Amino acid sequence: MPETKQYGIIYADPPWHYDRKHGSGVAENHYPTMSIEEICALPVSELAAKDSALFLWATFPQLNEAFRVIDAWG
């Protein structure tokens, strides 16, 4: 099996799902979003080198979920 390349820096801007349903700023109007469970299940830890840094984009409404993602990704 080929070895997976690992990275020392990971920049992540997950396609967060927001509860907002109306207006031009609704994420679903511009791109597909993912549930927190789907984001947590992404195999990011397989791409991260042993000593790596994660830069995770999150807005204030998603801050608690961002910590869940960090825990899930290792």
C-alpha positions as CSV (number, residue, x, y, z in Angstrom):
1,M,0.0,0.0,0.0
2,P,1.4,3.4,-0.9
3,E,2.5,5.6,2.0
4,T,0.3,8.7,2.6
5,K,2.1,12.0,2.5
6,Q,2.0,13.8,5.8
7,Y,2.1,17.5,6.4
8,G,3.5,19.7,9.2
9,I,0.9,22.4,8.7
10,I,-2.8,21.9,7.9
11,Y,-5.0,24.7,6.9
12,A,-8.7,23.7,7.2
13,D,-11.8,25.7,6.3
14,P,-14.6,23.0,6.7
15,P,-17.9,23.6,4.9
16,W,-19.8,24.2,8.2
17,H,-23.5,23.9,8.2
18,Y,-25.3,26.8,9.8
19,D,-28.9,27.0,11.0
20,R,-29.5,30.2,9.1
21,K,-32.0,29.4,6.4
22,H,-32.7,32.8,4.6
23,G,-30.7,35.5,2.9
24,S,-27.8,35.7,0.5
25,G,-25.2,34.8,3.1
26,V,-26.6,31.3,3.6
27,A,-23.7,28.9,3.0
28,E,-25.9,26.3,1.3
29,N,-26.7,28.9,-1.4
30,H,-23.1,28.9,-2.4
31,Y,-21.6,25.5,-1.8
32,P,-22.5,22.1,-0.2
33,T,-22.0,22.0,3.6
34,M,-21.3,19.1,5.9
35,S,-22.7,18.2,9.3
36,I,-20.4,18.3,12.4
37,E,-20.3,14.5,12.4
38,E,-19.2,14.4,8.7
39,I,-16.5,17.0,9.4
40,C,-15.3,15.1,12.4
41,A,-15.1,11.9,10.4
42,L,-12.7,13.3,7.8
43,P,-9.4,11.4,8.0
44,V,-7.3,14.5,8.7
45,S,-5.1,12.8,11.3
46,E,-3.8,10.5,8.6
47,L,-2.5,13.6,6.7
48,A,-0.9,15.2,9.8
49,A,2.7,14.6,10.6
50,K,3.6,13.7,14.2
51,D,4.5,17.3,15.1
52,S,2.1,19.4,13.1
53,A,0.0,22.5,13.5
54,L,-3.7,22.8,12.6
55,F,-5.1,26.2,11.5
56,L,-8.9,25.7,11.6
57,W,-11.2,28.4,10.3
58,A,-14.4,28.8,12.4
59,T,-16.8,31.6,13.0
60,F,-18.1,32.4,16.5
61,P,-21.3,30.4,16.1
62,Q,-19.2,27.3,15.3
63,L,-16.6,27.7,18.0
64,N,-17.8,24.8,20.2
65,E,-18.1,22.6,17.2
66,A,-14.5,23.6,16.1
67,F,-13.2,22.2,19.4
68,R,-15.0,19.0,18.7
69,V,-13.4,18.8,15.3
70,I,-9.9,19.4,16.8
71,D,-10.5,16.6,19.3
72,A,-11.7,14.3,16.5
73,W,-8.8,15.0,14.2
74,G,-6.3,14.5,17.0
